[in-house]
Amino acid sequence: MKNLFDVMQLLKRYGTIIYTADYSADLGLMEDEIKELYRMQFITAQEYATAMLILRQKRSEYDKK
């Protein structure tokens, strides 16, 4: 995974599509879903860490605007 699109594709692979028209809320929901996938052991620790890093970077970029 290298970007937000890759995170969205990971979520889509497990049947989750997130779009609320509120970018900040979307990022929060994606974080929650990634945590849940990891908790249920659907994704690896590496996938979890990478996805969370990407989401937190995007949140930081959005908050600076």
N, C-alpha and C positions, 0 to 999 in steps of 0.2 A: 504494500500500500504506500502510495506516495502523496495522495491528495484527498480532498473531501469527496470527490466523485468515487474514488476507490472505496471509501468508507460506506458511501451510499450503496454501492454495488454489493458489498459484503452484507449489509442489512437486507438488501433485496433478495439475496440468495436464500435468506431464511424467512422470506415472506413479509418483510417490513418495509413499507414505503412511507416516508415522513415528509409531509408538506402542509404547513399551517399558514403560510403567507407571512409568518413572523420568523425571520432568520434566527434570532436569538432563541426563541422557543424551539425551533427545529434542532438547533445544536444541542440544547438541553435534553430533548427527547431522544436524540441519537445517542448521547452519552448514556442515558438510562437503558436503552436497548442493548448497547454494547456491554454494559455491566451485567445485564441479565443473561445475555448469550454466554458470557464468560462464566458466570455463576453456575449455569446449567451445563458447562463444559462443552459447548458447541464450537467455541473458538479457542485457539491456543493462547497461552500467556503472551507470546510475541505479537499475535494479531491484536489482542486486547491493548497491550501497551502502545503499539503503533497507532491504532485507531484513536485511543484517548489522547495521545500527543497531538495528532492532527486536529481533533475536535477542539482541544484547549488552545491550540495556536489560532485557529479560526475565531474562537470566542475572543481571544485577546486582540486580534486584528479588528474585529467588529466593535469591541468596546472602545478602542482608541479613536474611532471615527466619530 
